[in-house]
Amino acid sequence: MGKEQSLTKSIRKNNKRKISPKTKEKRKLNITIYFLLRGFVIFSMIVQGLNGNWNNVALCVLTLILFTLPTIISKSFHITFPEPLEIIVYLFIFSAAILGEIQNFYGLFEHWDTILHTLNGFLCAAIGFSLVDLLNNNDDVQIHMSPAFAALVAFSFSMTVGVMWEFAEFSVDHYLQKDMQKDRIVDHFQSVKINPEEENVPIIVENIDRTEIYADHGETIIEIEGGYLDIGLNDTMKDLIVNFLGAFIFSIIGYLYVKNREGFKFIEFFFPRRTETPKKEQTVG
């Protein structure tokens, strides 16, 4: 009996996950950043509510929900997010929703949207690559992809997320009359729609200085100085292009990582990993 208890205690002790002081410090930093950002969101939600901006209040609520996703995913799928990746995810959500939309960083800083979409492509490729890596190293799954194919899957995963996000932006703009696909002022365009012969030959209009928009009765609704108003096409294509660049860069790095894990070990900061679940206690019968 004593031997059984001793063996059981030994197994339980070995199954306990040892947490180093360095890991504890990183977790403490993550928790601090999480609650700071959460506090800013709650404060912003209160301010927006007092000002009657209920759409922004709803955006704040959505942000708080998104903040819980890493924890929910971690517990549901037994995945551990590296501390740097978790912090980046929190900052990304905060930068896109609170700073970008509510504080209008998209309008104040010309390249804010470009930076976020590039980062999105990079992070989604990292998540896609880590999923493939998890499958390749899982003895229960009979899937072993080559490094090149793993990179292709990661790239495709990232681009799919980017396209789905553009679908979401278009839907919100179309049905809720928002402007997530930011309009841009352009000084030229080409179109077959204005061809007087109705031929499939584009008419090029250049050096546009001002656009006037009229109502049915002839009254000018608005004048646009500096050119013609592009209704989101340039923004959408730019977002997809920078998403492509971010996904492509990480896919290449991921490929090199699989070929030389020690040389590109830094990439593991962006790789979610399976949580080591304790083995069942054993007793000697």
N, C-alpha and C positions, 0 to 999 in steps of 0.2 A: 504493500500500500504506500509506504513511504517513498519507494522508488518511483511509483506512478506519479505521485504528487510532485516529486522533484523534477521528473521529465516534463510534466505539464507546465510547471513554472518556468523551466528553462526555455521551452518552446514559446510561451507567452512573452517572455522577456526578449527573445530574439526577434519576435514578430513586431515588437514596438518600434515605431519609426523614430530614429534618432534625429533630432533637429539641432543643427550646429548653431552657435551664437551668431555667426554671420547670416544664416538663413533667418533667424529670429529678427535681426535688425532689418533685413529686406522686407519681411512680412510687416514689421512695424511701420516702415516707410509706405508700403502699399496701403495699409489701413488708414494712415494719416492722410494721404492724398485722396483716398476714396471719400472719407468723411468731410474733408475740406471742399472738394468739388460738390458733394451732395449738399453741403451747407449753402454754397453759392447758388445752386439750382433752386433750393427751397426759398432762399431770400429773393431770387429773381421771380419765382412763382408768386410770392406774396405781393411784390411790387407790381407785377403785371396784372394781378387780380384787382388791386386797388385802383389801377388805371383803367380797368374794364377791358383789357386786352385778353379776351378769353381764348383766342387761338394760341397765343403765346403761353397761357396757363396750361393748355392741353399739351403743348410741346414740352413744357417743363415736366409734366407728369410722365410723358413718354420717355424723356431723358432719364428720369428716376427708375423707370422700369428697365430700360436698357442697361443701366448700371448694375442691375442684378443678374444679367445674363451670364457673365463669367462664372459666378457662384452656382447658378442653376445648372449650367452645362457641366461644370466640374463635378457636382454631386450626382447628376443624372447619368453621366457617361464615364464616371471614374477617371476624369482627366485633370491633370494639374497644369495650370498656366504658369509659365515662368514669370518671375516678378517684373522684369522689364516689359514683357509683352502685356501683362495685365495693366500696368501703369499707362502704356501707350494707348491701349483700348479705351481706358477711362478718359484720357486727355483728348483722344480723337472724337469721342461722343460729345464731350463738353465743347470742343472747338467747333464742331459742325452745327450742333443744335443751339447752344446758348450764345456763344460768341458769334457764330456765323449768321444765324437767323435773327435772334432777338437783339443782339448788339450790332447787327448789320456790318460785321467784319467783311462779308462778301462785297459790300459796296465800298467800304472804307479802304480796304487793302486789295489791290488789283489782282494779286496772285493767290489770295487766300484759298479760293475754291480749287485752283490748280494744285496747290500743295496738298490739300486734303485728299483729292482724288488720286494723286500719285501715291500717297501713303496708303490709301485704301487698296490700290492694286498690289502694292508691296505686301501688306499685311494679309490680304486674302490669299495671295500666292503662298505665303508662309503657312497659313492654316491648311490650305489644300495639300501642300507638300508634307506637312506633318502627319496628316491623315493617311497619306500613302505610306509614309515611313512607319507609322504604327501598324498598318496592315502587313507590310513586308516583314516586320519583326514580331508578328503575332503567330505563335505556333498553332493556334486554333483556326487560322484562316489560311487557306491554300492559295494565296495570291503573292506573287513575288515579281514586282515590276522592275524593269531595267531602269538605271538612272535617267536615261533620256526619256523614257515613257513616263516616269514619275514627274519629271520636269514639265512635260507636255500636259499631264493631268492637272498639275498645280496651276499652270498658266491658264488652262481652260476654265478651271474653277474660279479663278480670280476674274477673268473676263465675263463669265456668266453672272457673277455677283454685280459687276459694274454695269452690265446691260440691264439687269433687273432693277437696279437703282435708277437708271434713266427712265425705264418704264414707269416707276413709281413717281418720279418727278413730273413726267408728262401727264400722268393721271391726276395728280394733285392740281396741276395748273389748269387742266381741261375741265375737271368736274368741280373743283373748289375755287376756281378763279384766283389762284395764287401765281407766283412768279419764281418757282424753284429753278426752272430753266432760264437763267438770267439773260435778259435781252441785251443786245449790244448795238452800238451805233457804228454803222459801216458807211464808207463813202463810195461804194460801188457794188453792183450786183449784176448778174446775168440771168435771163429767163426767156424761155420760149413762150411764156404766157402772154407777153406783150408784143409778140411778133405780129405786125399788122397783116401779114399774109397767112397767118395761122400755120406756118410751116414749122418743122421741128428744127429750127435754127435759133439759137439763143441770141437775144438782143442784149448787148452790153451797155450798161449805163454807168458812167464813170464821173468822178469829181462832183459828187452830190454834196451840195452845201447846206441845203435845208429841205425838210419835208413838211408839208402841210396836210393835215387830215381834216376832211370836211364831213359835215353831217348831210343828211338827205336834202335839207332845205338850203344848203349852200353855206351855212355858217361854219367858220373855222373852229374845230374842236381843240386842236392843239398844234403847235409848231415845234418841230424837232430840229434844233440847230446842230450843225456839224455833220449831217448825213442822213442816212436812212435807217430805220429801226429793224434790225434783224430779230426775229421772234424765237430765239432759242436754239436755232440750228448750229450756229458756231459754238455756242457754249456746250451743247451736247457732244459734238464731235471732238472738241478740245478735251472734254472730260474723259471720253473713251480713249483718246490717244495717250493721255498721261497715265490713265489706268493701265493701258497696254505697256507703257514704258516701265511702270512700277512692277507689274507682273512679270515682264520679260527679265528685268534685272534680277529679281529674286529667284526666278526659275533657273537662271544660269548659275547663280550662287548655290542654289540647292543641288543642282547637278554636280557641281564641283565638290560639295560637301559629301555627297554619297560616295564619290570617287576617292576622297581624301578627308575623312572625318576629323582627324587630328588637325590638319592644316586649316580647316574652316569651322573649327569648334564653336566660334563666336555665334554662329547661326542658331545654335541651340537656345539662345536667348529668345528666339521667336517661335520655338517649337513647343506646343502643348504636348505633355507626356501622360501616359497612362499612370494612374495612381496605383501604387503597390498595395494590394488588398491583403490583409493578414490571412495567413493560412489557418485552416481550422485546427483547433487544439487536438492533439493526439494523446491517447492514453494506451498504456500497455495492458492488454487483456490477460 
